[in-house]
Amino acid sequence: MSWELSREDDVVTEWARSDGYATVRLRNRADGGAVVRLDVMEQAVDGRVYERERYDDRDAAAERAAEWRDAYTLAE
């Protein structure tokens, strides 16, 4: 299952998996850092997962977001 960009503004960028059971969100912090989180819902075939990580810069957070999307992409 692929990922689609579902929100993008000055603060938040979010991707949703095409089955609707997983999201990855990247949020800018007021201090210049960024937070990235992975949320895979209980109903997902790959089981419930929730992770949240804080980074000092957006680029590092964006790399982690890409890693999670790769790791949680399901075969269709």
CORLIN-V318368 format. One record per backbone hydrogen bond with DSSP energy under -0.5 kcal/mol. CO is the residue of the C=O (numbers start at 1). NH is the residue of the N-H. Records with the same first field share a line. If there is no record, write none. Layout:
CO=NH ; NH
This chain:
1=74
2=18
4=16
7=14
11=28
12=9
13=26
14=6 ; 7
15=24
16=4
17=20
21=41
22=17
23=39
24=15
25=37
26=13
27=35
29=32
33=29
34=55
35=27
36=53
37=25
38=51
39=23 ; 41
40=49
41=44
44=47
49=40
51=38
53=36
55=34
57=61
58=62
59=63
60=64
61=65
62=66
63=67
64=68
65=69
66=70
67=71
68=72
70=73
